[in-house]
Amino acid sequence: MDSLINIFIVYYKGKYKPHNPKKYLGDSTNIVYRSSWEKKFMIYCDTNPQILEWGSEEFFIPYRSPWDNRIHRYFPDFFIKYKDKDGNIQKSVIEIKPYNQCIPPTQPKRKTKAYTNKVKTFVINEAKWTAAKEFCENKGLKFQILTEKELFK
């Protein structure tokens, strides 16, 4: 099942045309989604009146990869500015990921290439998210990871 989710996410790509382009931060004619989950979140941001502004992969956060010990650029999936339930303006950086990429992979009886790839994905994601949390804390932003558990309630 995990591999089916990953295949589905990787190959579902396209361009999103917003209904409210003035809410979009960046070039509203070039909004790319890389999964159906990202597209669903774009529709939510675009049509929800509580979302005042949003952007997709519009900035990067530098991070050091534990895999190769080099500095890379992490482009978070979304930035949103919204009104919370009390009417306060909030700002968040959002990452959309399958839940299975947010937890350490279970080690099989024998190490396979698939297992090694899952470990690599997990440790790189952890490094990205650690850098994102620090970045957001310094800027007064929230950092959230949304999985299918939050997206499909």
N, C-alpha and C positions, 0 to 999 in steps of 0.2 A: 504494500500500500504506500509506504514512504516513497518508493521510487516512482510510483504513478503520480503522486503529488508533485514531486520535483520535476518530472517530465512536463506535466501540465503547466506548471508555473514558468518554466524556462521558455517554452515555445509559444506562449500566448502573448503576443506583442502587438502594439498598434499605436496609433495617434489618437489622442482625445481632443475633441473640439468642445470647448466649454460653452454652456448656455449663458454664463455670466463672465465674459472675458475680463471685465474690469476688476473682478475679485482676484484674478490670477497675478502673482508676482513673477514677472519674467515675460518671455515671448509666448503669448497665448496661442500662437499658430504652430508651435512646435512642442507640444506636450506629449511625451512618450510614456506609455505604460509597458511594463515588462511582465505583467501577470494579470489574470482576471481579478485578483484581489486588489491590486493597485488601481485598476480601472474602477472597481466598485467604490474604493475610497475616494477617487477623483470625483465621481458622480455625487457622492455624499458631500464633499467639500464644496463643489460647485453649486449644489441646489439647497444646501442647508443655510437658512438665514442667520443662524448663530455663528457660522464661519464667515468672518469679515474679509480675510485675505488668505490665500494659500499658494504654495509653490511646490514643484516637484523637481528634485535633483537640481536645485538652483544655486547651491553653494557646496563647498567641500570642507571636510575636517581632516587635517593631517593626522596620521597614526603610524606607529611602528608595527610592522607585521612580525609576529613571533616566528613565522615560518621561514622568512629570509632575512630578518633583522634590518629591513630597509624601510624608509619612510614612504608611505603611499597616501593617496587621496581617497577619502571616504565621502561619497555623495549620499547623504541621507535621502530616503524616499520622499519625505514631505516636510514642509514647514507650514504651520497653520497659526493664524491669529483668530481668536474666537471669544465670544461672550460665554462665560460660565453660567450656571443656573442662578447665581446671585447677581448677574449683570456685570461682573468684573471682566476686564479684558485680560486674556491669558495668551501666552505664546508657547507653542510646543514644536519639537522636532519629533517626527514619527518615522519609525522603520516598520515595514511590513515583511514578516517572515513566517514560514511554516514553523509550527511549534517544535517539530523534530530537529530544527537547526538551532534552537535556543537551549537545548539540553545536551550534556555530553553524550556522545554515542556509546552504546553498550558494546563492550569488547566481545567479539565472537571467539569461538574456540581457536580459530586460526586467523591470522591477520590477512585480510584481503585488500586489494586496491580500493574497493568500494569503502571499506572501513577507514583506510588511510585518508581517502578524500573527505569522508564525514568528519574525521578528526581535524583535518586542515580547515575545512569550512567553519567548524565550531571555534577553533582557537583564533582564527582571523576575525570572525564575527565578534568574539569577546574583546579583542583588541580594539576594533572599531567602536564598539559600544562603550568601552571604558573611556576612550578619547571623546566620544560624543557626550557622555555624562559630564565629564570635566568641562568641556566646551560650553555646554548648556548651563551648568552651574555658574560659570564665570559670566555668562550673558543674561542670567536671570530667566532662563527658559526651562521648560520641562522636557525630558526625554522619555519617550514611550516606544515600546516594541509591541506591535499588534500582531497577533497570530489568528489562525482560524477560530480560536476560542473566543476572541473578542469580536472579530469581523462577522461571524455568523450566528450571533446570539439571537 
